[in-house]
Amino acid sequence: MADTAIRLRNVQLTLGAGHGAVHVLKGMDLSVARGESVGILGPSGSGKSTLLMVLAGLERADSGLVEVAGQSLEGLSEDQLAAFRGRNIGIVFQSFHLIPNMTALENVAVPLELAGHADAFGRAARELAAVGLKDRVNHYPGALSGGEQQRVALARALAPEPAILIADEPTGNLDSDTGARVADLLFDEVRRRHMTMVLVTHDSSLAARCARQVSVRDGRILESAGLDAGVPA
């Protein structure tokens, strides 16, 4: 499976306990080829964002295979998972998750410093320039627009040069015009860097820009369509 970036087999996950337990993922199967972009569509509560958290090792599956970049995530410690994410996975969230008392430059440099990169701030500056924020590097998140904050978040995700990008509603907190510009930037960078991307969205037009679209409902994958629908799931 050398050409497979992500592989899930019969993934089960229940969150909560007792009467409050919710069976969120119900035997999910999914394969994503290296360099493929996949849009995950589904209503709120369908399990699509939880699926991303499992792929990133931020939630642990109760059972089933979760293999990312050739590595099974089963049995890895929290420290090992964090190190694995730092090497292999960039994450863009709907609500940016920037550190408010750090400048744009410092926010982007954080994962590079954690990874021991010798020129963390130099690379961070180059990544901010690549997303059109060369003149905003010393601004704090509170002084940036929503679109600018999401571009900082994208630069932070891309800076360690991960093979896989996970995006959870990346335009969900933006107005339509700003969201469209951020989406253009996102897809341009993924294509330029030959990355694998899994994108969760409520927006069918955004998902349609991916090579394949996957529908999720009630914790299950219902269908897969698009240019690469033949990739085994």
C-alpha atoms as an extended CHARMM CRD file, in Angstrom:
* protein
*
       233  EXT
         1         1  MET       CA              0.0000000000        0.0000000000        0.0000000000  PROA      1               0.0000000000
         2         2  ALA       CA              2.9230000000        2.3460000000       -0.7300000000  PROA      2               0.0000000000
         3         3  ASP       CA              0.6450000000        4.7570000000       -2.6120000000  PROA      3               0.0000000000
         4         4  THR       CA             -1.8840000000        4.9760000000        0.2370000000  PROA      4               0.0000000000
         5         5  ALA       CA             -1.5490000000        7.9680000000        2.5760000000  PROA      5               0.0000000000
         6         6  ILE       CA             -4.5100000000        7.1250000000        4.8520000000  PROA      6               0.0000000000
         7         7  ARG       CA             -6.1990000000        3.8220000000        5.5340000000  PROA      7               0.0000000000
         8         8  LEU       CA             -9.1140000000        3.1740000000        7.9050000000  PROA      8               0.0000000000
         9         9  ARG       CA            -10.6410000000       -0.2440000000        8.4070000000  PROA      9               0.0000000000
        10        10  ASN       CA            -13.7520000000       -0.8360000000       10.5420000000  PROA      10              0.0000000000
        11        11  VAL       CA            -13.0220000000        2.1240000000       12.8170000000  PROA      11              0.0000000000
        12        12  GLN       CA            -15.3110000000        2.3250000000       15.8410000000  PROA      12              0.0000000000
        13        13  LEU       CA            -15.4650000000        5.1330000000       18.3860000000  PROA      13              0.0000000000
        14        14  THR       CA            -17.8370000000        5.8590000000       21.2600000000  PROA      14              0.0000000000
        15        15  LEU       CA            -17.5710000000        9.1440000000       23.1510000000  PROA      15              0.0000000000
        16        16  GLY       CA            -18.8410000000        9.5650000000       26.6950000000  PROA      16              0.0000000000
        17        17  ALA       CA            -19.9440000000        6.8480000000       29.0940000000  PROA      17              0.0000000000
        18        18  GLY       CA            -23.0740000000        5.3380000000       30.5540000000  PROA      18              0.0000000000
        19        19  HSD       CA            -26.3580000000        6.9220000000       29.4880000000  PROA      19              0.0000000000
        20        20  GLY       CA            -24.4190000000        9.7750000000       27.8700000000  PROA      20              0.0000000000
        21        21  ALA       CA            -22.3880000000        7.5320000000       25.5640000000  PROA      21              0.0000000000
        22        22  VAL       CA            -22.6530000000        8.2740000000       21.8450000000  PROA      22              0.0000000000
        23        23  HSD       CA            -21.5070000000        5.7970000000       19.2110000000  PROA      23              0.0000000000
        24        24  VAL       CA            -19.9220000000        8.3410000000       16.8330000000  PROA      24              0.0000000000
        25        25  LEU       CA            -17.9980000000        6.2450000000       14.2990000000  PROA      25              0.0000000000
        26        26  LYS       CA            -19.6470000000        2.9910000000       13.2850000000  PROA      26              0.0000000000
        27        27  GLY       CA            -17.2640000000        0.8420000000       11.2980000000  PROA      27              0.0000000000
        28        28  MET       CA            -15.7420000000        3.4860000000        9.0180000000  PROA      28              0.0000000000
        29        29  ASP       CA            -13.6470000000        2.3420000000        6.0590000000  PROA      29              0.0000000000
        30        30  LEU       CA            -11.6810000000        4.8430000000        3.9780000000  PROA      30              0.0000000000
        31        31  SER       CA             -8.5550000000        4.8820000000        1.8180000000  PROA      31              0.0000000000
        32        32  VAL       CA             -6.9010000000        8.0510000000        0.5490000000  PROA      32              0.0000000000
        33        33  ALA       CA             -4.1320000000        7.8770000000       -2.0460000000  PROA      33              0.0000000000
        34        34  ARG       CA             -0.9540000000        9.9120000000       -1.7450000000  PROA      34              0.0000000000
        35        35  GLY       CA             -1.5150000000       13.3090000000       -3.3260000000  PROA      35              0.0000000000
        36        36  GLU       CA             -5.2900000000       12.9040000000       -3.3990000000  PROA      36              0.0000000000
        37        37  SER       CA             -7.7050000000       15.5380000000       -2.0980000000  PROA      37              0.0000000000
        38        38  VAL       CA            -10.9030000000       14.2440000000       -0.4750000000  PROA      38              0.0000000000
        39        39  GLY       CA            -13.8620000000       16.3600000000        0.6090000000  PROA      39              0.0000000000
        40        40  ILE       CA            -15.9290000000       14.9440000000        3.4850000000  PROA      40              0.0000000000
        41        41  LEU       CA            -19.5680000000       16.0600000000        3.4660000000  PROA      41              0.0000000000
        42        42  GLY       CA            -22.3090000000       15.4260000000        5.9950000000  PROA      42              0.0000000000
        43        43  PRO       CA            -24.7450000000       17.0760000000        8.4030000000  PROA      43              0.0000000000
        44        44  SER       CA            -23.7790000000       18.2690000000       11.8820000000  PROA      44              0.0000000000
        45        45  GLY       CA            -23.3110000000       15.3270000000       14.2110000000  PROA      45              0.0000000000
        46        46  SER       CA            -22.6300000000       12.8610000000       11.4010000000  PROA      46              0.0000000000
        47        47  GLY       CA            -19.1070000000       12.0990000000       12.6500000000  PROA      47              0.0000000000
        48        48  LYS       CA            -17.0920000000       13.8570000000        9.9730000000  PROA      48              0.0000000000
        49        49  SER       CA            -15.0860000000       16.1240000000       12.2950000000  PROA      49              0.0000000000
        50        50  THR       CA            -14.5090000000       13.2420000000       14.7130000000  PROA      50              0.0000000000
        51        51  LEU       CA            -13.1630000000       11.2760000000       11.7620000000  PROA      51              0.0000000000
        52        52  LEU       CA            -10.5440000000       14.0040000000       11.2250000000  PROA      52              0.0000000000
        53        53  MET       CA             -9.6250000000       13.9480000000       14.9020000000  PROA      53              0.0000000000
        54        54  VAL       CA             -9.0330000000       10.1810000000       14.6790000000  PROA      54              0.0000000000
        55        55  LEU       CA             -6.8740000000       10.6360000000       11.5660000000  PROA      55              0.0000000000
        56        56  ALA       CA             -4.7830000000       13.2180000000       13.4040000000  PROA      56              0.0000000000
        57        57  GLY       CA             -4.4350000000       11.0870000000       16.5230000000  PROA      57              0.0000000000
        58        58  LEU       CA             -6.3370000000       13.6590000000       18.5870000000  PROA      58              0.0000000000
        59        59  GLU       CA             -8.9950000000       11.0320000000       19.3470000000  PROA      59              0.0000000000
        60        60  ARG       CA             -8.2290000000        7.3550000000       19.7390000000  PROA      60              0.0000000000
        61        61  ALA       CA            -10.4250000000        4.8050000000       18.0040000000  PROA      61              0.0000000000
        62        62  ASP       CA            -11.9100000000        2.1030000000       20.2330000000  PROA      62              0.0000000000
        63        63  SER       CA            -11.1170000000       -0.4920000000       17.5840000000  PROA      63              0.0000000000
        64        64  GLY       CA            -10.1930000000       -0.8790000000       13.9510000000  PROA      64              0.0000000000
        65        65  LEU       CA             -7.1460000000        0.0940000000       11.8970000000  PROA      65              0.0000000000
        66        66  VAL       CA             -6.0010000000        3.7290000000       11.6360000000  PROA      66              0.0000000000
        67        67  GLU       CA             -2.9260000000        3.9620000000        9.4280000000  PROA      67              0.0000000000
        68        68  VAL       CA             -1.5360000000        7.3480000000        8.3730000000  PROA      68              0.0000000000
        69        69  ALA       CA              1.6010000000        7.8980000000        6.2740000000  PROA      69              0.0000000000
        70        70  GLY       CA              2.3890000000        4.2040000000        6.6130000000  PROA      70              0.0000000000
        71        71  GLN       CA              2.2000000000        4.2860000000       10.4250000000  PROA      71              0.0000000000
        72        72  SER       CA             -0.4270000000        2.5260000000       12.5170000000  PROA      72              0.0000000000
        73        73  LEU       CA             -1.5190000000        4.9200000000       15.2870000000  PROA      73              0.0000000000
        74        74  GLU       CA             -2.5410000000        2.0940000000       17.6020000000  PROA      74              0.0000000000
        75        75  GLY       CA             -0.3560000000        1.8480000000       20.6770000000  PROA      75              0.0000000000
        76        76  LEU       CA              1.4780000000        5.1460000000       20.2340000000  PROA      76              0.0000000000
        77        77  SER       CA              1.8530000000        7.2190000000       23.3920000000  PROA      77              0.0000000000
        78        78  GLU       CA              0.6290000000       10.8260000000       23.5140000000  PROA      78              0.0000000000
        79        79  ASP       CA              4.1940000000       12.0470000000       23.0820000000  PROA      79              0.0000000000
        80        80  GLN       CA              4.7220000000        9.7200000000       20.1270000000  PROA      80              0.0000000000
        81        81  LEU       CA              1.4490000000       10.8850000000       18.5440000000  PROA      81              0.0000000000
        82        82  ALA       CA              2.4590000000       14.5260000000       18.9930000000  PROA      82              0.0000000000
        83        83  ALA       CA              5.8330000000       13.8620000000       17.3700000000  PROA      83              0.0000000000
        84        84  PHE       CA              4.1480000000       11.9520000000       14.5420000000  PROA      84              0.0000000000
        85        85  ARG       CA              1.7440000000       14.8410000000       13.8780000000  PROA      85              0.0000000000
        86        86  GLY       CA              4.6240000000       17.2920000000       13.8950000000  PROA      86              0.0000000000
        87        87  ARG       CA              6.3870000000       15.3400000000       11.1580000000  PROA      87              0.0000000000
        88        88  ASN       CA              3.4840000000       14.2860000000        8.9860000000  PROA      88              0.0000000000
        89        89  ILE       CA              0.2330000000       16.2130000000        9.4860000000  PROA      89              0.0000000000
        90        90  GLY       CA             -0.7850000000       19.8620000000        9.1920000000  PROA      90              0.0000000000
        91        91  ILE       CA             -4.1600000000       20.8510000000       10.6450000000  PROA      91              0.0000000000
        92        92  VAL       CA             -6.3490000000       23.8580000000        9.8230000000  PROA      92              0.0000000000
        93        93  PHE       CA             -9.3360000000       24.4240000000       12.1080000000  PROA      93              0.0000000000
        94        94  GLN       CA            -12.5030000000       26.4470000000       11.5590000000  PROA      94              0.0000000000
        95        95  SER       CA            -11.7510000000       28.7210000000       14.5190000000  PROA      95              0.0000000000
        96        96  PHE       CA             -8.0630000000       29.3400000000       13.6910000000  PROA      96              0.0000000000
        97        97  HSD       CA             -6.6480000000       28.3380000000       17.1350000000  PROA      97              0.0000000000
        98        98  LEU       CA             -3.9530000000       31.0160000000       17.0540000000  PROA      98              0.0000000000
        99        99  ILE       CA             -2.1380000000       31.9500000000       20.2660000000  PROA      99              0.0000000000
       100       100  PRO       CA             -3.4690000000       35.4640000000       21.0240000000  PROA      100             0.0000000000
       101       101  ASN       CA             -0.3730000000       36.8410000000       22.7730000000  PROA      101             0.0000000000
       102       102  MET       CA              1.9500000000       35.7970000000       19.9450000000  PROA      102             0.0000000000
       103       103  THR       CA              2.4810000000       37.6220000000       16.6510000000  PROA      103             0.0000000000
       104       104  ALA       CA              1.6730000000       36.0020000000       13.3280000000  PROA      104             0.0000000000
       105       105  LEU       CA              5.3680000000       35.2150000000       12.9180000000  PROA      105             0.0000000000
       106       106  GLU       CA              5.6080000000       33.6310000000       16.3500000000  PROA      106             0.0000000000
       107       107  ASN       CA              2.4540000000       31.5600000000       15.7940000000  PROA      107             0.0000000000
       108       108  VAL       CA              3.8670000000       30.0860000000       12.5980000000  PROA      108             0.0000000000
       109       109  ALA       CA              7.2940000000       29.5160000000       14.1570000000  PROA      109             0.0000000000
       110       110  VAL       CA              5.9380000000       27.5000000000       17.1160000000  PROA      110             0.0000000000
       111       111  PRO       CA              5.6750000000       24.0710000000       15.4050000000  PROA      111             0.0000000000
       112       112  LEU       CA              9.0390000000       24.6400000000       13.7100000000  PROA      112             0.0000000000
       113       113  GLU       CA             10.7230000000       25.4030000000       17.0320000000  PROA      113             0.0000000000
       114       114  LEU       CA              9.1080000000       22.3310000000       18.6020000000  PROA      114             0.0000000000
       115       115  ALA       CA             10.5160000000       20.2590000000       15.7420000000  PROA      115             0.0000000000
       116       116  GLY       CA             13.9900000000       21.7170000000       16.3090000000  PROA      116             0.0000000000
       117       117  HSD       CA             14.1550000000       23.5430000000       12.9770000000  PROA      117             0.0000000000
       118       118  ALA       CA             17.3630000000       25.5810000000       12.7720000000  PROA      118             0.0000000000
       119       119  ASP       CA             15.7580000000       28.5860000000       11.0450000000  PROA      119             0.0000000000
       120       120  ALA       CA             12.2340000000       28.5570000000       12.5010000000  PROA      120             0.0000000000
       121       121  PHE       CA             11.6070000000       32.2920000000       12.1820000000  PROA      121             0.0000000000
       122       122  GLY       CA             13.1160000000       32.5250000000        8.7090000000  PROA      122             0.0000000000
       123       123  ARG       CA             10.9040000000       29.7420000000        7.4200000000  PROA      123             0.0000000000
       124       124  ALA       CA              7.8840000000       31.1900000000        9.2450000000  PROA      124             0.0000000000
       125       125  ALA       CA              8.4530000000       34.5220000000        7.5020000000  PROA      125             0.0000000000
       126       126  ARG       CA              8.6700000000       32.7970000000        4.1140000000  PROA      126             0.0000000000
       127       127  GLU       CA              5.4540000000       30.8620000000        4.7580000000  PROA      127             0.0000000000
       128       128  LEU       CA              3.6120000000       34.0490000000        5.7430000000  PROA      128             0.0000000000
       129       129  ALA       CA              4.8630000000       35.7250000000        2.5740000000  PROA      129             0.0000000000
       130       130  ALA       CA              3.5890000000       32.7460000000        0.5710000000  PROA      130             0.0000000000
       131       131  VAL       CA              0.0590000000       33.3140000000        1.9060000000  PROA      131             0.0000000000
       132       132  GLY       CA              0.1870000000       37.0510000000        1.2380000000  PROA      132             0.0000000000
       133       133  LEU       CA              0.9990000000       38.2750000000        4.7580000000  PROA      133             0.0000000000
       134       134  LYS       CA              4.5490000000       39.5550000000        4.3090000000  PROA      134             0.0000000000
       135       135  ASP       CA              3.5630000000       42.9170000000        5.7900000000  PROA      135             0.0000000000
       136       136  ARG       CA              1.5710000000       41.4700000000        8.7240000000  PROA      136             0.0000000000
       137       137  VAL       CA              4.1750000000       39.2560000000       10.3750000000  PROA      137             0.0000000000
       138       138  ASN       CA              4.4130000000       41.3700000000       13.5290000000  PROA      138             0.0000000000
       139       139  HSD       CA              0.6570000000       41.7620000000       14.0290000000  PROA      139             0.0000000000
       140       140  TYR       CA             -1.1430000000       39.9180000000       16.8230000000  PROA      140             0.0000000000
       141       141  PRO       CA             -4.2340000000       37.8420000000       15.9530000000  PROA      141             0.0000000000
       142       142  GLY       CA             -6.5570000000       40.4590000000       17.4480000000  PROA      142             0.0000000000
       143       143  ALA       CA             -5.2670000000       43.0070000000       14.9430000000  PROA      143             0.0000000000
       144       144  LEU       CA             -5.9190000000       40.7020000000       11.9590000000  PROA      144             0.0000000000
       145       145  SER       CA             -9.1380000000       40.0970000000       10.0410000000  PROA      145             0.0000000000
       146       146  GLY       CA            -10.7300000000       36.6460000000       10.0530000000  PROA      146             0.0000000000
       147       147  GLY       CA             -9.3420000000       35.9000000000        6.6190000000  PROA      147             0.0000000000
       148       148  GLU       CA             -5.8590000000       36.9890000000        7.6790000000  PROA      148             0.0000000000
       149       149  GLN       CA             -6.0540000000       34.8400000000       10.8150000000  PROA      149             0.0000000000
       150       150  GLN       CA             -6.9940000000       31.8070000000        8.7340000000  PROA      150             0.0000000000
       151       151  ARG       CA             -4.0870000000       32.4920000000        6.3950000000  PROA      151             0.0000000000
       152       152  VAL       CA             -1.7680000000       32.5700000000        9.4110000000  PROA      152             0.0000000000
       153       153  ALA       CA             -3.2670000000       29.2470000000       10.5150000000  PROA      153             0.0000000000
       154       154  LEU       CA             -2.6850000000       27.8350000000        7.0290000000  PROA      154             0.0000000000
       155       155  ALA       CA              0.9240000000       29.0520000000        7.0140000000  PROA      155             0.0000000000
       156       156  ARG       CA              1.4340000000       27.4230000000       10.4250000000  PROA      156             0.0000000000
       157       157  ALA       CA              0.0260000000       24.1140000000        9.1470000000  PROA      157             0.0000000000
       158       158  LEU       CA              2.1800000000       24.1870000000        6.0140000000  PROA      158             0.0000000000
       159       159  ALA       CA              5.4450000000       25.4080000000        7.5670000000  PROA      159             0.0000000000
       160       160  PRO       CA              6.7230000000       21.9760000000        8.7440000000  PROA      160             0.0000000000
       161       161  GLU       CA              6.1190000000       20.6710000000        5.1740000000  PROA      161             0.0000000000
       162       162  PRO       CA              3.7780000000       17.8330000000        6.1830000000  PROA      162             0.0000000000
       163       163  ALA       CA              2.7510000000       15.2360000000        3.6410000000  PROA      163             0.0000000000
       164       164  ILE       CA             -0.8900000000       15.4000000000        4.7680000000  PROA      164             0.0000000000
       165       165  LEU       CA             -3.1480000000       18.3930000000        5.4070000000  PROA      165             0.0000000000
       166       166  ILE       CA             -6.3460000000       18.0380000000        7.4300000000  PROA      166             0.0000000000
       167       167  ALA       CA             -8.8070000000       20.9340000000        7.1450000000  PROA      167             0.0000000000
       168       168  ASP       CA            -11.9290000000       21.1340000000        9.3250000000  PROA      168             0.0000000000
       169       169  GLU       CA            -14.4090000000       23.6930000000        7.9270000000  PROA      169             0.0000000000
       170       170  PRO       CA            -11.5280000000       26.0290000000        6.9360000000  PROA      170             0.0000000000
       171       171  THR       CA            -13.9060000000       28.6860000000        5.5560000000  PROA      171             0.0000000000
       172       172  GLY       CA            -16.7250000000       28.1330000000        8.0570000000  PROA      172             0.0000000000
       173       173  ASN       CA            -16.0700000000       31.3190000000       10.0730000000  PROA      173             0.0000000000
       174       174  LEU       CA            -15.5240000000       33.5650000000        7.0600000000  PROA      174             0.0000000000
       175       175  ASP       CA            -17.8420000000       35.5700000000        4.8200000000  PROA      175             0.0000000000
       176       176  SER       CA            -18.3500000000       34.2150000000        1.3110000000  PROA      176             0.0000000000
       177       177  ASP       CA            -15.8300000000       36.4880000000       -0.4540000000  PROA      177             0.0000000000
       178       178  THR       CA            -13.1040000000       35.9940000000        2.1590000000  PROA      178             0.0000000000
       179       179  GLY       CA            -13.8470000000       32.2760000000        2.2840000000  PROA      179             0.0000000000
       180       180  ALA       CA            -13.4650000000       32.0010000000       -1.4740000000  PROA      180             0.0000000000
       181       181  ARG       CA            -10.0490000000       33.6770000000       -1.3470000000  PROA      181             0.0000000000
       182       182  VAL       CA             -8.8790000000       31.4340000000        1.4880000000  PROA      182             0.0000000000
       183       183  ALA       CA            -10.1630000000       28.3630000000       -0.3910000000  PROA      183             0.0000000000
       184       184  ASP       CA             -8.2650000000       29.4040000000       -3.5260000000  PROA      184             0.0000000000
       185       185  LEU       CA             -5.0950000000       29.7800000000       -1.4740000000  PROA      185             0.0000000000
       186       186  LEU       CA             -5.6360000000       26.4450000000        0.2720000000  PROA      186             0.0000000000
       187       187  PHE       CA             -6.0910000000       24.4770000000       -2.9510000000  PROA      187             0.0000000000
       188       188  ASP       CA             -3.2470000000       26.3170000000       -4.7050000000  PROA      188             0.0000000000
       189       189  GLU       CA             -0.8080000000       25.4730000000       -1.9010000000  PROA      189             0.0000000000
       190       190  VAL       CA             -1.9290000000       21.8310000000       -1.6690000000  PROA      190             0.0000000000
       191       191  ARG       CA             -1.4940000000       21.4380000000       -5.4150000000  PROA      191             0.0000000000
       192       192  ARG       CA              1.8520000000       23.2460000000       -5.5000000000  PROA      192             0.0000000000
       193       193  ARG       CA              3.2490000000       21.1080000000       -2.6850000000  PROA      193             0.0000000000
       194       194  HSD       CA              1.7630000000       17.8100000000       -3.9570000000  PROA      194             0.0000000000
       195       195  MET       CA              0.0970000000       17.1940000000       -0.5890000000  PROA      195             0.0000000000
       196       196  THR       CA             -2.6320000000       14.7890000000        0.4360000000  PROA      196             0.0000000000
       197       197  MET       CA             -5.6510000000       16.6330000000        1.8380000000  PROA      197             0.0000000000
       198       198  VAL       CA             -8.7620000000       15.5730000000        3.7320000000  PROA      198             0.0000000000
       199       199  LEU       CA            -11.2230000000       18.4400000000        4.0380000000  PROA      199             0.0000000000
       200       200  VAL       CA            -14.4380000000       18.4820000000        6.0820000000  PROA      200             0.0000000000
       201       201  THR       CA            -17.0640000000       20.9880000000        4.9960000000  PROA      201             0.0000000000
       202       202  HSD       CA            -20.8050000000       21.6860000000        4.8770000000  PROA      202             0.0000000000
       203       203  ASP       CA            -20.2070000000       23.4480000000        1.5480000000  PROA      203             0.0000000000
       204       204  SER       CA            -20.7740000000       21.0900000000       -1.3750000000  PROA      204             0.0000000000
       205       205  SER       CA            -19.1530000000       23.5510000000       -3.8170000000  PROA      205             0.0000000000
       206       206  LEU       CA            -15.9720000000       23.5480000000       -1.7280000000  PROA      206             0.0000000000
       207       207  ALA       CA            -15.9710000000       19.7450000000       -1.4950000000  PROA      207             0.0000000000
       208       208  ALA       CA            -16.4560000000       19.5860000000       -5.2720000000  PROA      208             0.0000000000
       209       209  ARG       CA            -13.0390000000       21.1820000000       -5.7230000000  PROA      209             0.0000000000
       210       210  CYS       CA            -11.5020000000       18.0240000000       -4.2570000000  PROA      210             0.0000000000
       211       211  ALA       CA            -10.7110000000       15.0620000000       -6.5140000000  PROA      211             0.0000000000
       212       212  ARG       CA            -13.1970000000       12.9380000000       -4.5600000000  PROA      212             0.0000000000
       213       213  GLN       CA            -16.1920000000       13.5890000000       -2.3440000000  PROA      213             0.0000000000
       214       214  VAL       CA            -17.2290000000       11.2810000000        0.4980000000  PROA      214             0.0000000000
       215       215  SER       CA            -20.6420000000       11.4620000000        2.1690000000  PROA      215             0.0000000000
       216       216  VAL       CA            -20.8840000000       10.6860000000        5.8880000000  PROA      216             0.0000000000
       217       217  ARG       CA            -24.0900000000       10.2010000000        7.8400000000  PROA      217             0.0000000000
       218       218  ASP       CA            -24.7690000000        8.7540000000       11.2790000000  PROA      218             0.0000000000
       219       219  GLY       CA            -21.1690000000        7.6450000000       11.7270000000  PROA      219             0.0000000000
       220       220  ARG       CA            -20.9360000000        5.7760000000        8.4370000000  PROA      220             0.0000000000
       221       221  ILE       CA            -19.5370000000        6.4950000000        4.9940000000  PROA      221             0.0000000000
       222       222  LEU       CA            -22.4060000000        6.2850000000        2.5490000000  PROA      222             0.0000000000
       223       223  GLU       CA            -20.8430000000        6.9840000000       -0.8060000000  PROA      223             0.0000000000
       224       224  SER       CA            -17.7220000000        8.1590000000       -2.5970000000  PROA      224             0.0000000000
       225       225  ALA       CA            -17.7430000000       10.0670000000       -5.8860000000  PROA      225             0.0000000000
       226       226  GLY       CA            -15.3610000000       12.0750000000       -8.0360000000  PROA      226             0.0000000000
       227       227  LEU       CA            -12.3140000000       11.6970000000      -10.1830000000  PROA      227             0.0000000000
       228       228  ASP       CA            -10.7500000000        9.0720000000       -7.9470000000  PROA      228             0.0000000000
       229       229  ALA       CA            -13.8740000000        7.2720000000       -6.7390000000  PROA      229             0.0000000000
       230       230  GLY       CA            -12.2110000000        4.0390000000       -7.7300000000  PROA      230             0.0000000000
       231       231  VAL       CA             -9.7540000000        4.2730000000       -4.8290000000  PROA      231             0.0000000000
       232       232  PRO       CA            -10.7620000000        1.3980000000       -2.5910000000  PROA      232             0.0000000000
       233       233  ALA       CA            -12.6350000000        2.3690000000        0.5620000000  PROA      233             0.0000000000
